[in-house]
Amino acid sequence: MPDPVPAPPADPLGDLAALEGVGSAMAATRDGVDALLRDRGLRRTAPELTAESLLRGAHASAVLEGSTSSLEELRDGTGDATAAAAVRISTDLLSLVPVLAHSPRQVFARLHTLAAKGEVADDQLGRPRGGVGAERLSALGRLLLEPTAAPALVVAAVVHAELRTVAPFVSHNGLVARAAERLLLVARGVDPTSLTVPEAGHLALRGAYESNLRGYAEGGLAGVHGWLLYAAEGYTAGAQASPLRG
């Protein structure tokens, strides 16, 4: 009697990527990002543009968290506390790319520490609040270390939504979620020099962004499906906000 065929390894992110319309939407978005970076990025100097993209992203992320500071105020270092937290994250963000490959949870903790330093007690920096938050954060970290057939855009979108809706930290969860998303787009090769501005894409589509996050949290698989379809639109809008476009 032949040995039973082993079941394929579980791939929850791959299963989400296989939901109707998600793969094609993400593929079209990736094609647009690739075209932007290929056609414009190779003819421009990247470091200054990367810095500008990160600053624009910090501003958009801060506004989504309630900041009223302008982009020029962020340039001048005169923004409000939320804007300052977003800038602190953006300044150190790309240094975390190599850490993400082996310790995602350490990255999440570092992002929260950068954002919340001086605003929450030191013993709360980078530490999840409560058992549920700790469990979900650990599960997310393990998930990122597993092989998956899911495209990087799906992985980034899921990490963003998990961190934002689970809200594992005592503060600044939105800033952490959007920073982690950008970091994954860099680390997994979608945007290696971080020239798109996904945070600005979410700000441009703010109503859909916020409603689809609620759907992700409350709507079961249909809500997750809706969020992933929205995320493809958000990333496209983020590419349109790139400093490569002037």
N, C-alpha and C positions, 0 to 999 in steps of 0.2 A: 504494500500500500504506500503510495507516494507521500512524502512529507507535506503537510499543509503549507500553502503559500502564505508567507508572513504578510500581515497587513501593512500597508504603506505607513510611514511615520506621519503623525498628526501635523497638520500645517494650517492652523487657524487663520493666519493672515492670508495664506493662499486661498482658503475657502472664501474669505471676504472679497478678495480680488476677483473671484469667479462669479460674483453676483452680477445679475443682468446689467449690462451697460457700463459697468465699472472699468473693465479692462480696456474697452475701446475709448472711453472718456479719458482715462489716464494716458493711454498711448498717444492720443491726439495732443494732449497737454504736453507730454514729454517731447513730441516732435516740435511743438512751438518753442519750447525752451531751448532745445538743441539748435534750432534755426537761429534764434536770437544770439546765442553764445558763439555759434560758428560764424555767422555772417557779420556780426558787429564786434564781438569780444576779441577776436584774434587781431583786430586792427587797432586796438586801444590799449593803453597802459592800465593793467589790472589793479595794482595796490591802492591807488587813490580812489578808483571806482568802487572797489570792495569796501573801503572805509565809508564812502558815501552811501552805499547800499545798506550797510549795517546801521548807520545813523538814521536813515529813512525808516528802516525797520524798527529801530528803537522808538522813534517818534510815533509811528502807527500803533505799535503794541501798547505804548503808554496811553495813547488816546482811547484805545479800546478798553483800558482799565480805568478810565475816568479822568486822565490828565487833561488839562486845558492849555498846556504849554505848546508854543509854536515850534516848528522845526528850527527856526533861527535861534530861539531861546536855547534849544538843545546844543546848537553849535557854539553858543556863547557860554554854556555852562550855567545858565540862569533858570533852567526849568524847575518845575515843582518836584516834590519828592518822588512821585511815581515816574516821572520822566528821568530823574537821576538814577533810579533803580534800573530802568530799562537800558540806560547808557552804560551802567556798570556791567551789566550782562553782556552787552554787545562788544565791549572792549576786550573781554577775555574769551568770548565765545569760541573763536576758531582754534584756540589753544587746546580745547577739549576734544577735538576730533579724534586724536589717537586714543584717548581714554575711553571713548564711546565703544570702541571695538572690543574691549574686554571687561568694562565695568560700567554699564549704563546707569545703574543706580547711583554710583559715585558721581556721575555727571549730573543727574537730577539734583542731588544734594548740593553740589557746587553751584548750580544755577540758582537755587533758592538762597544759598548763603550770599552770593553776589547781590541778589536783589534785595534781601531783607536785612543785610548788615546795618546795624544802628537803628533799626526800626522794630525789631523783636528781640526778645531775650536771647543771649548767646546759646543757651541750651536748647533753643528751638530752631536754630539755624540748620537747615539741611535735614532735619529730623521729621519723619512723618508723624502726623497727629493721630493717635488711636490705632488699634489693631487692624481695622479694615483698611485704613490708608496704607499702613506698612505692608500688609499682605498684597494689596493691589500694586503697589510700587515694586515690590519684589517680583511679582508675577510678570509685570511689564518688562522689567530688566531681564528676566530669564527668556522671555519671548524674543527679545531683540538678539539674543545670542544663539537662537535656533535657526537652522537653515529654512528658507522659505522661497516659494515660487512667486510670491507677491512682488510686484514692482515697487521700487523705492518710494514712489509717490504715495502708494497705499500705506506703506509702513509709516511714513512721516505723518500722514493724516490720522492714522489710528493712535499713534503716540500723542499727538496734539490733543485729540479729543479725550483720551483717557486721562491725561494729566489735568486737563481743564475741567472735566466733569467730576472726576473722583476728588479733585482738590485735596491732595494728600498733605499739603503743608498748611501751616497756620495763616499764611499770607502769600500774595504775589503768585498765585497758581497760574493765572492767565499769562503773565510774563514768562514764567518758566515753560509753560506748554508751547508757546509760540517760538521761544528760543530753541527748545528741543527739536521742534519741527524743522526750523532752518538748519540746525546742526545736522540732522539726518539727511537733508537734501545735499549738504556738502559731503558728508562722510560716505554716502552711498552713490556718489558720482553723478547726481542729477545736475548739480550746480557747484562744481568743485571750487570755484573762486568766489562763491556767494555774491553773485551779481544780480540775482532776482530779489524781489522784496515781497515775500509771501505775506508778511504782516500787513503791508499796504494793500495787498489784494483782499485780505479779509476786511480791512477797514472800508475799502471801496464798496464791498458787498455786505455791509454791516448787518443789515436786517436779516439777510439769508444766513449769514454766519451765525448769528446768535440763535435764530430759530432752529437751525440744523444741529447746533450743539445741544439744545434742549431735546430735540428728537433723538439724538444719540444717547442721551442720558435716560430718556423716559420711553422711547418708542420701540424697544426691542430690536430685532434684526431689521425691521423696516426703517427704523430710525438710523441705524448704522449705515444701511444702504443709502439713505438720503444724504447722510453726511459725506460719504465717499463721493457721490456724484457732485455734491456741492464743492468738495475740496478740489476737484478737477477745475472747476470754474475759478475758485480762489487762486489756484496756482497760475492759471492763465492770466488773471488780473495782476498777480504779483510780477509776472514777467513783463507786463506792460508798464509797470512802475519802475523798472530797472533804470539806473542812471545811464546805461548804454543807450537808452532812447532819448537822452538829453534832458 
